Amino acid sequence: MYNSDQTPNPSGNIRFIEMGPIYPLPLVFFGLTLFLIPIGLGFRKFHANMPLARNNSMVIGAACHSVGDSESHTPTEKLSTKKLQYGVISEIPSGGYRVGFSDKDVTPLIPGEFYK
């Protein structure tokens, strides 16, 4: 602010933004929605036959490397282009079962069994 003689008037320097009360309401609603939707989705049950491996790279790697599939496919027939299923691939002689992805028939996982 300046006086009529063009000298600065520091007492008149008031800085603020004027806004009506209705304008922040859409922003508050949008912010609450972005906050509550992930929380609500967290309460949904995950319905799938494949257990969640989360961030365990050993489990993810074991599931992606099926046993014996590379010998049964010709070089032009890639496993990545086939329809895959997740489940028990074979029984391990030392005990337990091998699970992973396969283009062949698999059996569903059995609760309480030991899988590798």
N, C-alpha and C positions, 0 to 999 in steps of 0.2 A: 504494500500500500504506500502511496505517496501523498504528500500534502499538495495543496493547490499551487505552491511555488516549486514543485518538482523535487522536494527534499524527502528522503525516506522517512516514513512514520512507522517505527518498529512496533508500536502498540496496536496497530491495525492489522498486523500480519497474523491472521488466524487461518490455519489450514485444516480443512476437514472435507470429507466426501459426504454429500447429502444423498440419501437413498431412502426410498419409501419402504415400509415394512413388508410389503407383498413380494418384492423382488428376491429376497434370499430364500423364500419358501421352496421354490423348485430346486434350488441348489441343495438345501437340507434334505429334501425328499430323495433326490438323486444320490446323495452321499449315503444316506441310510440304506437305500436299496443296494448299493454296491457293497455295503458292509454286511447286510443281513442275508443276501442270497447265498454266499459261500457257506455261512453258518447253517442255513437251512438245508443246503445240499449235503452237508456233513452228516446229517441225521438220517439220510436215506440208506437203505440196505443195499449192498453191492451183490446182485444176483448173478453169479457166474460159477462155472465148474472149476475155473482156474483160481487158485489162491493168490492173494496179493503178495508180491515179492518185495514191494516197496523199493528200497534203495540197496538191496543186497545183490551185488553184481554176480556173485557165485551162483545164486539161484537163477537169475536171468540167463546167465551163460549156459547153465546145465539144461535149462528148458529149451534153449534154442539149438542145441546140438543133439540131434536124435541119433540113436545107435543103429548102425547097419543100413541106413538109408542110402549112403553114398555108393555102395556096391550094387544096389538094385536099379540105379538110374543110369541111363546112357548120358553122354556129355550134352546132347541136345535137349534132354528132358531134365529140367532143373526143378529141385524141390521147392524153390521159392515161387514158382508159377502154379503150384498145385494147391488144392484146398486142403488145409491142415486142421487137425484136431488136437486138443490138449488132453492128456490123460496118461494112464499107466501104459508104458510101451512094452516092458518086459520085467521078468522077475530076476533078481540078482542072486547068483548061487551063494554068496556070502551072507545073504539075508537082506530083506527089503525089496523095494521095487524101484525101477527106473522110470521116471516120468519126464515128459517133454512133448514137443510137437511132432506129429507124424502124419503122413498122408495115408497111412494104413489104419485099420480099425484099432481103437484104443479102448481101454476100460475106464470107467469113472474112478476117481480117487475114493479111497475108503477111509473114513475118519478113524484116527488112532493108529494107523499103519505107519511104518518107517519108510520114507522115500529118499532116494538119492538122485 
